[in-house]
Amino acid sequence: MSSIAGRVILVTGASTGIGAACVDKLIASGFFVFGSVRTDLDAQRLQIRYGRNFKPLKFDVTNDQDILRSVECVDRQLAGAKLAGLVNNAGMATPGPLLHIPMSKFREQIAVNLTGQLQVIQAFAPCLGAGGQNRSGPPGRIVNMSSVAGRFAAPFLGAYSASKFGFEALSDALRRELFPFGVKLIVVQPGMIATPIWDKAEDVDFSPYDHTIYAAPARRMREWIINKGRLAPSADKVADAVLYALVAKNPPARIGVVQNRLIDYFLPPLLPTKLADWLVMRQMQFEDMNKKR
């Protein structure tokens, strides 16, 4: 490990999608990568694929004991050096109308996408140089994987947006608190990205909401998201942004990764609220529902 001191990155949620693309990009760029996974099968698969440039860490971001054991593993291999970067990519999306989504599902969404992220950051902060310990090398960086859903909240993605809006606020406060340590924090905000998640989206069960007025609009939204998602930019684009966030001399506080920067990124948060509501109603055909009642 000493031969690559200062070139060690931890990526959470490394098994598929954006996380896997980040691991690919970072290893190709000369980094040694620790990647968190949740199953032994994924750990074995990734170890075989990447060999000596990768080490899997089996932990769930909501399990503090697993996280602490992983910190000990990383710390041993760093041998007094700093971790160059922490990429907080692990996450999940729980769709459903907020009036009816089970509270257990909502709590899980917040636990994974928000509380769990802070648990990981707190645990690995000393490795990055934010713990007052005497470690060699420059301060590390934190890259928080947010979403455009942290800028604009769409119907049936309220729980997910709540977690990402919270993650944005957490990132702003933490970026300022990390200033005395020299640890930079960069937020990456992907829009629609072509990953296997869209194949899984077809299996999302909306039947628990069949008794509500949202049944048909929720399925229309799912169909629209799946079709648009499969035509979206590849996960490699997000990996490029993550690499830039980790190596650029003066990276921006936020990096958007979207197909159309004006329409998908800059415009939605700037729209007057009532206009945005009207556009969403038209897209989801909520107006037709009102006329039928």
C-alpha atoms as an extended CHARMM CRD file, in Angstrom:
* protein
*
       293  EXT
         1         1  MET       CA              0.0000000000        0.0000000000        0.0000000000  PROA      1               0.0000000000
         2         2  SER       CA              2.8920000000        2.3870000000        0.6350000000  PROA      2               0.0000000000
         3         3  SER       CA              3.6740000000        2.5920000000       -3.0890000000  PROA      3               0.0000000000
         4         4  ILE       CA              0.2780000000        4.1960000000       -3.7300000000  PROA      4               0.0000000000
         5         5  ALA       CA              0.1170000000        6.4450000000       -0.6800000000  PROA      5               0.0000000000
         6         6  GLY       CA             -2.1700000000        9.3820000000       -1.4010000000  PROA      6               0.0000000000
         7         7  ARG       CA             -3.9530000000        7.4240000000       -4.1500000000  PROA      7               0.0000000000
         8         8  VAL       CA             -6.5050000000        5.5010000000       -2.0900000000  PROA      8               0.0000000000
         9         9  ILE       CA            -10.2570000000        6.0760000000       -2.5120000000  PROA      9               0.0000000000
        10        10  LEU       CA            -13.3000000000        4.5530000000       -0.8310000000  PROA      10              0.0000000000
        11        11  VAL       CA            -16.4760000000        4.2270000000       -2.9310000000  PROA      11              0.0000000000
        12        12  THR       CA            -19.6860000000        3.1320000000       -1.2240000000  PROA      12              0.0000000000
        13        13  GLY       CA            -22.2940000000        1.2270000000       -3.1930000000  PROA      13              0.0000000000
        14        14  ALA       CA            -19.6250000000       -0.1120000000       -5.5500000000  PROA      14              0.0000000000
        15        15  SER       CA            -21.3410000000       -3.2230000000       -6.8870000000  PROA      15              0.0000000000
        16        16  THR       CA            -23.3880000000       -1.8140000000       -9.8010000000  PROA      16              0.0000000000
        17        17  GLY       CA            -24.4390000000        1.2980000000      -11.6880000000  PROA      17              0.0000000000
        18        18  ILE       CA            -22.7690000000        4.5940000000      -10.8470000000  PROA      18              0.0000000000
        19        19  GLY       CA            -20.6530000000        3.0520000000       -8.0810000000  PROA      19              0.0000000000
        20        20  ALA       CA            -19.2120000000        0.4190000000      -10.4100000000  PROA      20              0.0000000000
        21        21  ALA       CA            -18.5130000000        3.0550000000      -13.0740000000  PROA      21              0.0000000000
        22        22  CYS       CA            -16.6440000000        5.1270000000      -10.4730000000  PROA      22              0.0000000000
        23        23  VAL       CA            -14.5270000000        2.1360000000       -9.4600000000  PROA      23              0.0000000000
        24        24  ASP       CA            -13.7010000000        1.4630000000      -13.1340000000  PROA      24              0.0000000000
        25        25  LYS       CA            -12.6950000000        5.0900000000      -13.7190000000  PROA      25              0.0000000000
        26        26  LEU       CA            -10.6400000000        5.4680000000      -10.5530000000  PROA      26              0.0000000000
        27        27  ILE       CA             -8.6930000000        2.2420000000      -11.0050000000  PROA      27              0.0000000000
        28        28  ALA       CA             -8.0080000000        3.1390000000      -14.6490000000  PROA      28              0.0000000000
        29        29  SER       CA             -6.6840000000        6.4920000000      -13.3630000000  PROA      29              0.0000000000
        30        30  GLY       CA             -4.1760000000        4.8330000000      -11.0470000000  PROA      30              0.0000000000
        31        31  PHE       CA             -6.0640000000        4.7810000000       -7.7510000000  PROA      31              0.0000000000
        32        32  PHE       CA             -6.3890000000        1.9050000000       -5.3150000000  PROA      32              0.0000000000
        33        33  VAL       CA            -10.0890000000        1.5750000000       -4.4600000000  PROA      33              0.0000000000
        34        34  PHE       CA            -11.9110000000        0.2420000000       -1.4360000000  PROA      34              0.0000000000
        35        35  GLY       CA            -15.4950000000       -0.5040000000       -2.4420000000  PROA      35              0.0000000000
        36        36  SER       CA            -18.3960000000       -1.1970000000       -0.1240000000  PROA      36              0.0000000000
        37        37  VAL       CA            -20.7490000000       -4.0390000000       -1.0300000000  PROA      37              0.0000000000
        38        38  ARG       CA            -23.5290000000       -5.8080000000        0.8570000000  PROA      38              0.0000000000
        39        39  THR       CA            -23.0750000000       -9.4330000000       -0.2400000000  PROA      39              0.0000000000
        40        40  ASP       CA            -20.2250000000      -11.9260000000       -0.3000000000  PROA      40              0.0000000000
        41        41  LEU       CA            -21.0570000000      -12.6910000000       -3.9210000000  PROA      41              0.0000000000
        42        42  ASP       CA            -20.4960000000       -9.0710000000       -4.9890000000  PROA      42              0.0000000000
        43        43  ALA       CA            -17.2950000000       -8.9270000000       -2.9410000000  PROA      43              0.0000000000
        44        44  GLN       CA            -15.9120000000      -12.0070000000       -4.6950000000  PROA      44              0.0000000000
        45        45  ARG       CA            -17.0310000000      -10.8360000000       -8.1310000000  PROA      45              0.0000000000
        46        46  LEU       CA            -15.3880000000       -7.4270000000       -7.8200000000  PROA      46              0.0000000000
        47        47  GLN       CA            -12.2020000000       -8.8200000000       -6.2690000000  PROA      47              0.0000000000
        48        48  ILE       CA            -11.7910000000      -11.1880000000       -9.2270000000  PROA      48              0.0000000000
        49        49  ARG       CA            -12.5030000000       -8.4040000000      -11.6970000000  PROA      49              0.0000000000
        50        50  TYR       CA            -10.0970000000       -5.8130000000      -10.2850000000  PROA      50              0.0000000000
        51        51  GLY       CA             -7.4530000000       -7.9010000000       -8.5620000000  PROA      51              0.0000000000
        52        52  ARG       CA             -4.8340000000       -6.1970000000       -6.4430000000  PROA      52              0.0000000000
        53        53  ASN       CA             -6.0950000000       -2.6640000000       -7.2450000000  PROA      53              0.0000000000
        54        54  PHE       CA             -9.3060000000       -3.2050000000       -5.3090000000  PROA      54              0.0000000000
        55        55  LYS       CA            -10.4240000000       -4.3860000000       -1.8910000000  PROA      55              0.0000000000
        56        56  PRO       CA            -14.0930000000       -5.0110000000       -1.0730000000  PROA      56              0.0000000000
        57        57  LEU       CA            -15.5470000000       -3.8950000000        2.2360000000  PROA      57              0.0000000000
        58        58  LYS       CA            -18.7550000000       -5.5860000000        3.2810000000  PROA      58              0.0000000000
        59        59  PHE       CA            -20.9570000000       -3.0810000000        5.0590000000  PROA      59              0.0000000000
        60        60  ASP       CA            -24.3710000000       -1.4660000000        4.9460000000  PROA      60              0.0000000000
        61        61  VAL       CA            -24.3910000000        2.3060000000        5.5050000000  PROA      61              0.0000000000
        62        62  THR       CA            -27.0480000000        1.8620000000        8.2080000000  PROA      62              0.0000000000
        63        63  ASN       CA            -24.9860000000       -0.6250000000       10.2370000000  PROA      63              0.0000000000
        64        64  ASP       CA            -22.5810000000        1.2910000000       12.4580000000  PROA      64              0.0000000000
        65        65  GLN       CA            -20.7280000000       -1.8150000000       13.6650000000  PROA      65              0.0000000000
        66        66  ASP       CA            -20.0150000000       -2.9450000000       10.0980000000  PROA      66              0.0000000000
        67        67  ILE       CA            -18.8340000000        0.5650000000        9.2480000000  PROA      67              0.0000000000
        68        68  LEU       CA            -16.4570000000        0.6830000000       12.2190000000  PROA      68              0.0000000000
        69        69  ARG       CA            -14.9510000000       -2.6800000000       11.2790000000  PROA      69              0.0000000000
        70        70  SER       CA            -14.3750000000       -1.3650000000        7.7630000000  PROA      70              0.0000000000
        71        71  VAL       CA            -12.6910000000        1.7620000000        9.1500000000  PROA      71              0.0000000000
        72        72  GLU       CA            -10.2620000000       -0.4610000000       11.0440000000  PROA      72              0.0000000000
        73        73  CYS       CA             -9.4990000000       -2.3960000000        7.8480000000  PROA      73              0.0000000000
        74        74  VAL       CA             -8.8890000000        0.7780000000        5.8310000000  PROA      74              0.0000000000
        75        75  ASP       CA             -6.8390000000        2.3350000000        8.6110000000  PROA      75              0.0000000000
        76        76  ARG       CA             -4.5640000000       -0.6880000000        8.8570000000  PROA      76              0.0000000000
        77        77  GLN       CA             -3.7930000000       -0.6080000000        5.1610000000  PROA      77              0.0000000000
        78        78  LEU       CA             -3.3040000000        3.1590000000        5.0510000000  PROA      78              0.0000000000
        79        79  ALA       CA             -0.5680000000        2.7100000000        7.6750000000  PROA      79              0.0000000000
        80        80  GLY       CA             -0.6110000000        6.3190000000        8.8360000000  PROA      80              0.0000000000
        81        81  ALA       CA             -1.3550000000        7.9020000000        5.4510000000  PROA      81              0.0000000000
        82        82  LYS       CA             -4.5200000000        9.8220000000        4.6200000000  PROA      82              0.0000000000
        83        83  LEU       CA             -7.3930000000        8.4820000000        2.5690000000  PROA      83              0.0000000000
        84        84  ALA       CA             -7.4130000000       10.5440000000       -0.6420000000  PROA      84              0.0000000000
        85        85  GLY       CA            -11.1620000000       10.4680000000       -1.0930000000  PROA      85              0.0000000000
        86        86  LEU       CA            -14.5100000000        9.1930000000        0.1350000000  PROA      86              0.0000000000
        87        87  VAL       CA            -17.2350000000        8.8380000000       -2.5080000000  PROA      87              0.0000000000
        88        88  ASN       CA            -20.6160000000        8.5060000000       -0.8100000000  PROA      88              0.0000000000
        89        89  ASN       CA            -22.5470000000        6.8030000000       -3.5730000000  PROA      89              0.0000000000
        90        90  ALA       CA            -24.6260000000        4.1430000000       -1.7760000000  PROA      90              0.0000000000
        91        91  GLY       CA            -28.3270000000        4.8960000000       -1.9040000000  PROA      91              0.0000000000
        92        92  MET       CA            -31.8220000000        3.7630000000       -2.7950000000  PROA      92              0.0000000000
        93        93  ALA       CA            -35.0750000000        5.1570000000       -4.1550000000  PROA      93              0.0000000000
        94        94  THR       CA            -38.4830000000        4.3970000000       -2.6830000000  PROA      94              0.0000000000
        95        95  PRO       CA            -41.2930000000        5.6640000000       -4.9290000000  PROA      95              0.0000000000
        96        96  GLY       CA            -44.8680000000        6.2290000000       -3.8450000000  PROA      96              0.0000000000
        97        97  PRO       CA            -47.3860000000        8.9780000000       -3.0030000000  PROA      97              0.0000000000
        98        98  LEU       CA            -46.5400000000       10.6170000000        0.3050000000  PROA      98              0.0000000000
        99        99  LEU       CA            -50.1080000000       10.3680000000        1.5670000000  PROA      99              0.0000000000
       100       100  HSD       CA            -49.9140000000        6.5800000000        1.4320000000  PROA      100             0.0000000000
       101       101  ILE       CA            -46.2840000000        5.4690000000        1.5470000000  PROA      101             0.0000000000
       102       102  PRO       CA            -45.6910000000        3.2270000000        4.5900000000  PROA      102             0.0000000000
       103       103  MET       CA            -43.7690000000        5.0530000000        7.2840000000  PROA      103             0.0000000000
       104       104  SER       CA            -41.3720000000        2.1170000000        7.5390000000  PROA      104             0.0000000000
       105       105  LYS       CA            -40.4170000000        2.7100000000        3.8830000000  PROA      105             0.0000000000
       106       106  PHE       CA            -40.0330000000        6.4450000000        4.4400000000  PROA      106             0.0000000000
       107       107  ARG       CA            -37.8110000000        5.9060000000        7.4680000000  PROA      107             0.0000000000
       108       108  GLU       CA            -35.6890000000        3.4250000000        5.5160000000  PROA      108             0.0000000000
       109       109  GLN       CA            -35.2880000000        5.9680000000        2.6970000000  PROA      109             0.0000000000
       110       110  ILE       CA            -34.0290000000        8.6270000000        5.1100000000  PROA      110             0.0000000000
       111       111  ALA       CA            -31.8680000000        6.1310000000        6.9950000000  PROA      111             0.0000000000
       112       112  VAL       CA            -30.0340000000        4.9630000000        3.8710000000  PROA      112             0.0000000000
       113       113  ASN       CA            -29.7790000000        8.1970000000        1.8840000000  PROA      113             0.0000000000
       114       114  LEU       CA            -29.2080000000       10.6690000000        4.6890000000  PROA      114             0.0000000000
       115       115  THR       CA            -28.5080000000        9.2810000000        8.1650000000  PROA      115             0.0000000000
       116       116  GLY       CA            -26.3350000000        6.4850000000        6.7880000000  PROA      116             0.0000000000
       117       117  GLN       CA            -24.2810000000        8.9390000000        4.7390000000  PROA      117             0.0000000000
       118       118  LEU       CA            -23.4300000000       10.9560000000        7.8330000000  PROA      118             0.0000000000
       119       119  GLN       CA            -22.5350000000        7.7620000000        9.7250000000  PROA      119             0.0000000000
       120       120  VAL       CA            -20.0140000000        6.8770000000        7.0250000000  PROA      120             0.0000000000
       121       121  ILE       CA            -18.6010000000       10.4140000000        6.8920000000  PROA      121             0.0000000000
       122       122  GLN       CA            -18.1620000000       10.6110000000       10.6620000000  PROA      122             0.0000000000
       123       123  ALA       CA            -16.4870000000        7.2100000000       10.7650000000  PROA      123             0.0000000000
       124       124  PHE       CA            -13.9910000000        7.8770000000        7.9730000000  PROA      124             0.0000000000
       125       125  ALA       CA            -13.3520000000       11.5810000000        8.6740000000  PROA      125             0.0000000000
       126       126  PRO       CA            -10.1420000000       10.8810000000       10.6620000000  PROA      126             0.0000000000
       127       127  CYS       CA             -8.7780000000        8.8460000000        7.7380000000  PROA      127             0.0000000000
       128       128  LEU       CA             -9.3230000000       11.8860000000        5.4970000000  PROA      128             0.0000000000
       129       129  GLY       CA             -7.4530000000       14.1730000000        7.8650000000  PROA      129             0.0000000000
       130       130  ALA       CA            -10.4330000000       15.6980000000        9.6670000000  PROA      130             0.0000000000
       131       131  GLY       CA             -9.8460000000       14.0830000000       13.0320000000  PROA      131             0.0000000000
       132       132  GLY       CA             -6.8290000000       15.9010000000       14.3770000000  PROA      132             0.0000000000
       133       133  GLN       CA             -4.6090000000       12.8430000000       13.9580000000  PROA      133             0.0000000000
       134       134  ASN       CA             -1.0630000000       13.1310000000       12.6660000000  PROA      134             0.0000000000
       135       135  ARG       CA             -1.2420000000       11.5130000000        9.2240000000  PROA      135             0.0000000000
       136       136  SER       CA              0.9760000000       11.8750000000        6.1970000000  PROA      136             0.0000000000
       137       137  GLY       CA             -0.2150000000       13.3490000000        2.9120000000  PROA      137             0.0000000000
       138       138  PRO       CA             -2.6140000000       16.1220000000        1.9020000000  PROA      138             0.0000000000
       139       139  PRO       CA             -6.1810000000       16.2710000000        3.2530000000  PROA      139             0.0000000000
       140       140  GLY       CA             -8.6190000000       13.9510000000        1.4990000000  PROA      140             0.0000000000
       141       141  ARG       CA            -11.8440000000       14.9240000000       -0.2510000000  PROA      141             0.0000000000
       142       142  ILE       CA            -15.4740000000       13.9300000000        0.1390000000  PROA      142             0.0000000000
       143       143  VAL       CA            -17.7390000000       13.4940000000       -2.8720000000  PROA      143             0.0000000000
       144       144  ASN       CA            -21.4200000000       13.2540000000       -1.9860000000  PROA      144             0.0000000000
       145       145  MET       CA            -23.6440000000       11.6880000000       -4.6340000000  PROA      145             0.0000000000
       146       146  SER       CA            -26.8240000000       13.7100000000       -4.5750000000  PROA      146             0.0000000000
       147       147  SER       CA            -29.3200000000       14.1180000000       -7.4310000000  PROA      147             0.0000000000
       148       148  VAL       CA            -31.2900000000       16.6980000000       -9.3790000000  PROA      148             0.0000000000
       149       149  ALA       CA            -34.1080000000       15.3820000000       -7.1610000000  PROA      149             0.0000000000
       150       150  GLY       CA            -32.3530000000       17.4100000000       -4.4640000000  PROA      150             0.0000000000
       151       151  ARG       CA            -33.1620000000       20.5270000000       -6.4930000000  PROA      151             0.0000000000
       152       152  PHE       CA            -36.7020000000       19.7980000000       -7.6720000000  PROA      152             0.0000000000
       153       153  ALA       CA            -39.2390000000       17.4630000000       -6.0430000000  PROA      153             0.0000000000
       154       154  ALA       CA            -41.4750000000       15.4560000000       -8.3620000000  PROA      154             0.0000000000
       155       155  PRO       CA            -44.6810000000       13.6340000000       -7.3960000000  PROA      155             0.0000000000
       156       156  PHE       CA            -44.2630000000       10.0460000000       -6.1830000000  PROA      156             0.0000000000
       157       157  LEU       CA            -40.5720000000       10.6800000000       -5.5040000000  PROA      157             0.0000000000
       158       158  GLY       CA            -41.1840000000       12.7630000000       -2.3940000000  PROA      158             0.0000000000
       159       159  ALA       CA            -39.3870000000       10.4180000000       -0.0100000000  PROA      159             0.0000000000
       160       160  TYR       CA            -36.3610000000       10.2350000000       -2.2890000000  PROA      160             0.0000000000
       161       161  SER       CA            -36.3240000000       14.0040000000       -2.8150000000  PROA      161             0.0000000000
       162       162  ALA       CA            -36.6440000000       14.5940000000        0.9160000000  PROA      162             0.0000000000
       163       163  SER       CA            -33.5260000000       12.4850000000        1.4560000000  PROA      163             0.0000000000
       164       164  LYS       CA            -31.6300000000       14.3190000000       -1.2740000000  PROA      164             0.0000000000
       165       165  PHE       CA            -32.7370000000       17.8120000000       -0.2270000000  PROA      165             0.0000000000
       166       166  GLY       CA            -31.5500000000       16.8570000000        3.2470000000  PROA      166             0.0000000000
       167       167  PHE       CA            -28.2710000000       15.5470000000        1.8280000000  PROA      167             0.0000000000
       168       168  GLU       CA            -27.7590000000       18.8790000000        0.0530000000  PROA      168             0.0000000000
       169       169  ALA       CA            -28.2420000000       20.7930000000        3.3120000000  PROA      169             0.0000000000
       170       170  LEU       CA            -25.9850000000       18.3860000000        5.1870000000  PROA      170             0.0000000000
       171       171  SER       CA            -23.3240000000       18.8030000000        2.5010000000  PROA      171             0.0000000000
       172       172  ASP       CA            -23.4630000000       22.6110000000        2.6580000000  PROA      172             0.0000000000
       173       173  ALA       CA            -23.0800000000       22.6930000000        6.4300000000  PROA      173             0.0000000000
       174       174  LEU       CA            -20.3910000000       20.0110000000        6.4460000000  PROA      174             0.0000000000
       175       175  ARG       CA            -18.3830000000       21.6570000000        3.6580000000  PROA      175             0.0000000000
       176       176  ARG       CA            -18.0960000000       24.7600000000        5.8190000000  PROA      176             0.0000000000
       177       177  GLU       CA            -17.3100000000       22.8090000000        8.9720000000  PROA      177             0.0000000000
       178       178  LEU       CA            -14.5180000000       20.9420000000        7.1800000000  PROA      178             0.0000000000
       179       179  PHE       CA            -12.7940000000       24.1450000000        6.1050000000  PROA      179             0.0000000000
       180       180  PRO       CA            -10.3890000000       24.2540000000        9.1080000000  PROA      180             0.0000000000
       181       181  PHE       CA             -9.0880000000       20.7850000000        8.1750000000  PROA      181             0.0000000000
       182       182  GLY       CA             -8.5800000000       21.5820000000        4.4790000000  PROA      182             0.0000000000
       183       183  VAL       CA            -10.9240000000       18.7380000000        3.4920000000  PROA      183             0.0000000000
       184       184  LYS       CA            -12.9260000000       19.7000000000        0.4080000000  PROA      184             0.0000000000
       185       185  LEU       CA            -16.4870000000       18.4550000000       -0.0910000000  PROA      185             0.0000000000
       186       186  ILE       CA            -18.0370000000       18.3260000000       -3.5500000000  PROA      186             0.0000000000
       187       187  VAL       CA            -21.6130000000       17.4020000000       -4.3960000000  PROA      187             0.0000000000
       188       188  VAL       CA            -22.3150000000       15.5660000000       -7.6600000000  PROA      188             0.0000000000
       189       189  GLN       CA            -25.9050000000       15.8860000000       -8.8810000000  PROA      189             0.0000000000
       190       190  PRO       CA            -26.8190000000       13.3520000000      -11.5830000000  PROA      190             0.0000000000
       191       191  GLY       CA            -30.0610000000       13.5880000000      -13.4760000000  PROA      191             0.0000000000
       192       192  MET       CA            -31.4050000000       10.6350000000      -15.4180000000  PROA      192             0.0000000000
       193       193  ILE       CA            -28.5210000000        8.1840000000      -15.9250000000  PROA      193             0.0000000000
       194       194  ALA       CA            -28.6700000000        4.9550000000      -17.9410000000  PROA      194             0.0000000000
       195       195  THR       CA            -28.0280000000        2.2010000000      -15.3720000000  PROA      195             0.0000000000
       196       196  PRO       CA            -29.6010000000       -1.1880000000      -14.5330000000  PROA      196             0.0000000000
       197       197  ILE       CA            -31.9060000000        0.6370000000      -12.0950000000  PROA      197             0.0000000000
       198       198  TRP       CA            -34.3430000000        1.2070000000      -14.9540000000  PROA      198             0.0000000000
       199       199  ASP       CA            -34.7350000000       -2.5300000000      -15.5050000000  PROA      199             0.0000000000
       200       200  LYS       CA            -35.5040000000       -2.8830000000      -11.8040000000  PROA      200             0.0000000000
       201       201  ALA       CA            -37.9990000000        0.0060000000      -12.0020000000  PROA      201             0.0000000000
       202       202  GLU       CA            -40.2960000000       -2.1280000000      -14.1400000000  PROA      202             0.0000000000
       203       203  ASP       CA            -40.6850000000       -4.4660000000      -11.1650000000  PROA      203             0.0000000000
       204       204  VAL       CA            -41.6660000000       -1.7220000000       -8.7130000000  PROA      204             0.0000000000
       205       205  ASP       CA            -45.0030000000       -2.7330000000       -7.2390000000  PROA      205             0.0000000000
       206       206  PHE       CA            -47.5280000000        0.1000000000       -7.1940000000  PROA      206             0.0000000000
       207       207  SER       CA            -50.4300000000       -2.2300000000       -6.3550000000  PROA      207             0.0000000000
       208       208  PRO       CA            -50.5220000000       -1.0310000000       -2.7050000000  PROA      208             0.0000000000
       209       209  TYR       CA            -51.7390000000        2.3020000000       -4.1230000000  PROA      209             0.0000000000
       210       210  ASP       CA            -54.4100000000        0.8600000000       -6.4180000000  PROA      210             0.0000000000
       211       211  HSD       CA            -57.1200000000        1.9540000000       -3.9920000000  PROA      211             0.0000000000
       212       212  THR       CA            -55.9660000000        5.5920000000       -4.2270000000  PROA      212             0.0000000000
       213       213  ILE       CA            -56.4940000000        8.2430000000       -6.8960000000  PROA      213             0.0000000000
       214       214  TYR       CA            -52.7500000000        8.0430000000       -7.6510000000  PROA      214             0.0000000000
       215       215  ALA       CA            -52.7690000000        4.5450000000       -9.1890000000  PROA      215             0.0000000000
       216       216  ALA       CA            -52.8810000000        5.5610000000      -12.8610000000  PROA      216             0.0000000000
       217       217  PRO       CA            -50.6480000000        8.6900000000      -12.6050000000  PROA      217             0.0000000000
       218       218  ALA       CA            -47.9960000000        6.7360000000      -10.6570000000  PROA      218             0.0000000000
       219       219  ARG       CA            -47.8070000000        4.1080000000      -13.3870000000  PROA      219             0.0000000000
       220       220  ARG       CA            -47.6350000000        6.8120000000      -16.0710000000  PROA      220             0.0000000000
       221       221  MET       CA            -44.7490000000        8.4090000000      -14.2100000000  PROA      221             0.0000000000
       222       222  ARG       CA            -42.9660000000        5.0620000000      -13.9260000000  PROA      222             0.0000000000
       223       223  GLU       CA            -43.3250000000        4.4510000000      -17.6630000000  PROA      223             0.0000000000
       224       224  TRP       CA            -42.0830000000        7.9480000000      -18.5030000000  PROA      224             0.0000000000
       225       225  ILE       CA            -39.0630000000        7.6640000000      -16.1790000000  PROA      225             0.0000000000
       226       226  ILE       CA            -38.0940000000        4.2180000000      -17.4920000000  PROA      226             0.0000000000
       227       227  ASN       CA            -38.2580000000        5.3270000000      -21.1340000000  PROA      227             0.0000000000
       228       228  LYS       CA            -36.3190000000        8.5150000000      -20.4880000000  PROA      228             0.0000000000
       229       229  GLY       CA            -33.8120000000        6.8020000000      -18.2050000000  PROA      229             0.0000000000
       230       230  ARG       CA            -32.7950000000        4.2270000000      -20.7850000000  PROA      230             0.0000000000
       231       231  LEU       CA            -31.9510000000        7.0290000000      -23.2240000000  PROA      231             0.0000000000
       232       232  ALA       CA            -30.0290000000        9.0430000000      -20.6250000000  PROA      232             0.0000000000
       233       233  PRO       CA            -26.2500000000        9.5910000000      -20.4380000000  PROA      233             0.0000000000
       234       234  SER       CA            -24.1790000000        6.6280000000      -19.2460000000  PROA      234             0.0000000000
       235       235  ALA       CA            -22.8550000000        6.2010000000      -15.7260000000  PROA      235             0.0000000000
       236       236  ASP       CA            -19.3940000000        6.9430000000      -17.1540000000  PROA      236             0.0000000000
       237       237  LYS       CA            -20.3910000000       10.6150000000      -17.2900000000  PROA      237             0.0000000000
       238       238  VAL       CA            -20.9720000000       10.6170000000      -13.5440000000  PROA      238             0.0000000000
       239       239  ALA       CA            -17.6870000000        8.7800000000      -12.9780000000  PROA      239             0.0000000000
       240       240  ASP       CA            -15.9210000000       11.5070000000      -14.9760000000  PROA      240             0.0000000000
       241       241  ALA       CA            -17.4510000000       14.1240000000      -12.6820000000  PROA      241             0.0000000000
       242       242  VAL       CA            -16.3760000000       12.1940000000       -9.5910000000  PROA      242             0.0000000000
       243       243  LEU       CA            -12.8100000000       11.8960000000      -10.8580000000  PROA      243             0.0000000000
       244       244  TYR       CA            -12.7390000000       15.6380000000      -11.5980000000  PROA      244             0.0000000000
       245       245  ALA       CA            -14.0670000000       16.3880000000       -8.1040000000  PROA      245             0.0000000000
       246       246  LEU       CA            -11.2660000000       14.3060000000       -6.6030000000  PROA      246             0.0000000000
       247       247  VAL       CA             -8.3200000000       15.5890000000       -8.6370000000  PROA      247             0.0000000000
       248       248  ALA       CA             -9.1360000000       19.1460000000       -9.7930000000  PROA      248             0.0000000000
       249       249  LYS       CA             -7.1110000000       21.8250000000       -8.0310000000  PROA      249             0.0000000000
       250       250  ASN       CA            -10.1730000000       23.9590000000       -7.2920000000  PROA      250             0.0000000000
       251       251  PRO       CA            -13.3480000000       21.9400000000       -7.9680000000  PROA      251             0.0000000000
       252       252  PRO       CA            -16.7730000000       23.5950000000       -7.7950000000  PROA      252             0.0000000000
       253       253  ALA       CA            -19.0060000000       22.9560000000       -4.8130000000  PROA      253             0.0000000000
       254       254  ARG       CA            -21.5460000000       21.2350000000       -7.0830000000  PROA      254             0.0000000000
       255       255  ILE       CA            -21.2850000000       19.3880000000      -10.3930000000  PROA      255             0.0000000000
       256       256  GLY       CA            -24.4550000000       18.6250000000      -12.3360000000  PROA      256             0.0000000000
       257       257  VAL       CA            -24.4790000000       15.6390000000      -14.6910000000  PROA      257             0.0000000000
       258       258  VAL       CA            -27.5110000000       15.9460000000      -16.9660000000  PROA      258             0.0000000000
       259       259  GLN       CA            -28.4430000000       15.5660000000      -20.6120000000  PROA      259             0.0000000000
       260       260  ASN       CA            -29.6230000000       19.1580000000      -21.0480000000  PROA      260             0.0000000000
       261       261  ARG       CA            -28.1030000000       21.5620000000      -18.5420000000  PROA      261             0.0000000000
       262       262  LEU       CA            -30.6860000000       24.3080000000      -19.1360000000  PROA      262             0.0000000000
       263       263  ILE       CA            -33.8730000000       22.2100000000      -19.1180000000  PROA      263             0.0000000000
       264       264  ASP       CA            -32.8410000000       19.4380000000      -16.7150000000  PROA      264             0.0000000000
       265       265  TYR       CA            -30.6300000000       21.3650000000      -14.2820000000  PROA      265             0.0000000000
       266       266  PHE       CA            -30.8200000000       25.1540000000      -14.2360000000  PROA      266             0.0000000000
       267       267  LEU       CA            -34.4390000000       25.8470000000      -15.1970000000  PROA      267             0.0000000000
       268       268  PRO       CA            -36.6270000000       23.7010000000      -12.8580000000  PROA      268             0.0000000000
       269       269  PRO       CA            -35.5730000000       25.3530000000       -9.5490000000  PROA      269             0.0000000000
       270       270  LEU       CA            -35.9760000000       28.8040000000      -11.1470000000  PROA      270             0.0000000000
       271       271  LEU       CA            -39.5510000000       28.3170000000      -12.3470000000  PROA      271             0.0000000000
       272       272  PRO       CA            -42.2740000000       30.1670000000      -10.4010000000  PROA      272             0.0000000000
       273       273  THR       CA            -43.7930000000       27.6410000000       -8.0270000000  PROA      273             0.0000000000
       274       274  LYS       CA            -47.3060000000       27.8190000000       -9.4600000000  PROA      274             0.0000000000
       275       275  LEU       CA            -46.0050000000       27.4060000000      -13.0200000000  PROA      275             0.0000000000
       276       276  ALA       CA            -43.9330000000       24.3890000000      -11.9520000000  PROA      276             0.0000000000
       277       277  ASP       CA            -47.0060000000       22.9020000000      -10.2440000000  PROA      277             0.0000000000
       278       278  TRP       CA            -49.1180000000       23.4110000000      -13.3900000000  PROA      278             0.0000000000
       279       279  LEU       CA            -46.5060000000       21.7740000000      -15.6110000000  PROA      279             0.0000000000
       280       280  VAL       CA            -46.3090000000       18.7820000000      -13.2880000000  PROA      280             0.0000000000
       281       281  MET       CA            -50.1030000000       18.4930000000      -13.2150000000  PROA      281             0.0000000000
       282       282  ARG       CA            -50.1760000000       18.4360000000      -17.0090000000  PROA      282             0.0000000000
       283       283  GLN       CA            -47.4140000000       15.8310000000      -17.1930000000  PROA      283             0.0000000000
       284       284  MET       CA            -49.0990000000       13.5530000000      -14.6790000000  PROA      284             0.0000000000
       285       285  GLN       CA            -52.6010000000       14.3240000000      -16.0560000000  PROA      285             0.0000000000
       286       286  PHE       CA            -53.7860000000       15.3890000000      -12.6260000000  PROA      286             0.0000000000
       287       287  GLU       CA            -56.1790000000       17.8860000000      -14.2550000000  PROA      287             0.0000000000
       288       288  ASP       CA            -58.0990000000       15.0430000000      -15.8660000000  PROA      288             0.0000000000
       289       289  MET       CA            -58.4450000000       13.3970000000      -12.4680000000  PROA      289             0.0000000000
       290       290  ASN       CA            -59.9660000000       16.5790000000      -11.0270000000  PROA      290             0.0000000000
       291       291  LYS       CA            -62.5230000000       16.7910000000      -13.8370000000  PROA      291             0.0000000000
       292       292  LYS       CA            -63.6700000000       13.2140000000      -13.1980000000  PROA      292             0.0000000000
       293       293  ARG       CA            -64.2820000000       13.7540000000       -9.5010000000  PROA      293             0.0000000000
